[in-house]
Amino acid sequence: MIKSPLFVSIKYKRKINGLDVVGPADEIELAVSDKVLFYSKNWRELKYAGEISVILSKEVLEKLKNGEIVNKPMDIAYPITIYDIKLGYYVENKQKIYYPVWIFYCKDGLGNDLKLVVEAVKR
């Protein structure tokens, strides 16, 4: 017997000037079978707003150690392994300006992917 999926879900994520965009907004999601089952678009038109200074390695790691995380997970299976760190943007639903963040790409103690986000704006 040949099995086939009931539907396929596709998500389109955005990059801004080559930088990843993460968070609960700014994506297009589509679920299809023999017809479109679900469609959601939360994709804003962007305009250049200027330059801004960002914090670098020591300050970022201190913020992470102090729990200054934008997207605090409800529960984390420790230990956490960081396998990549990139500058990017974090987007919430009603946000007007996209500020830079440092994105820590991690695996938790159960092997699940996790993105921890720390503000990168130098204040």
C-alpha positions in Angstrom: 0.0 0.0 0.0 1.3 3.4 -1.0 1.0 6.1 1.7 0.8 9.8 0.8 0.7 12.8 3.1 -2.7 14.4 3.9 -1.2 17.9 3.3 2.0 19.8 2.9 2.9 22.9 4.9 5.3 25.5 3.4 6.7 28.5 5.3 8.6 31.3 3.6 11.0 33.1 5.9 12.5 36.5 5.1 16.1 37.8 5.0 16.9 41.5 5.1 20.1 42.4 3.4 21.2 38.7 3.9 20.4 38.7 7.6 17.9 36.1 9.1 14.6 37.4 10.4 13.2 35.3 13.3 10.2 35.7 15.6 6.4 35.2 15.6 5.8 37.6 12.7 7.1 38.2 9.2 6.4 35.0 7.3 4.1 33.5 4.8 2.6 30.1 5.5 0.7 27.8 3.2 -0.8 24.4 3.7 -2.0 22.5 0.6 -3.5 19.1 -0.3 -5.6 18.9 -3.4 -6.7 22.4 -2.5 -5.4 25.3 -0.3 -6.2 24.4 3.3 -4.5 27.4 5.0 -2.9 30.6 4.0 -1.4 33.3 6.3 0.7 36.3 5.3 2.3 38.5 7.8 4.9 40.2 5.6 5.4 44.0 5.9 6.8 46.5 3.4 10.1 47.8 4.7 11.8 51.1 4.2 15.4 51.9 5.1 15.6 53.7 8.4 19.4 54.3 8.8 22.5 53.0 10.5 22.7 51.9 14.2 25.6 50.7 16.4 25.5 47.1 17.7 27.1 45.5 20.7 29.8 42.9 20.1 30.9 39.6 21.6 31.6 40.2 25.3 28.5 42.3 25.8 26.3 39.9 23.9 27.5 36.9 26.0 27.0 38.8 29.2 23.4 39.6 28.2 22.8 35.9 27.4 24.3 34.7 30.7 22.1 37.3 32.6 19.0 36.0 30.9 18.4 39.1 28.8 16.7 37.1 26.1 14.0 38.7 23.9 12.2 35.4 23.2 12.4 33.7 26.6 11.4 30.0 26.2 8.9 28.6 28.7 11.0 25.5 29.3 14.5 24.5 28.3 16.0 21.0 28.4 19.6 21.7 29.6 22.4 21.6 28.7 22.3 23.9 25.7 24.8 23.8 23.0 25.3 26.9 20.8 26.4 25.9 17.3 26.1 29.3 15.5 25.6 33.0 16.3 24.4 35.5 13.6 23.3 39.1 13.5 19.7 39.3 12.3 16.3 40.8 13.2 13.6 39.7 15.6 10.0 40.6 14.6 6.9 40.8 16.8 3.3 41.2 15.4 2.8 45.0 15.7 6.4 46.1 15.5 7.0 49.2 13.4 10.8 49.3 13.3 13.1 46.2 13.0 16.1 46.5 15.3 19.1 44.2 15.0 19.5 41.2 17.3 22.1 38.5 17.9 20.5 35.1 17.2 22.0 32.1 19.0 21.3 28.9 17.1 21.2 26.2 19.8 20.4 22.5 20.5 18.8 21.8 23.9 19.5 18.7 26.0 17.0 16.7 24.0 18.4 17.6 20.6 15.7 20.1 19.7 16.6 23.2 17.7 16.3 26.5 19.7 16.9 30.1 18.8 17.7 32.5 21.6 17.6 36.2 20.7 19.5 39.0 22.4 19.1 42.7 21.6 22.1 44.0 19.6 21.4 47.7 19.8 24.1 49.7 21.6 22.3 52.0 24.0 
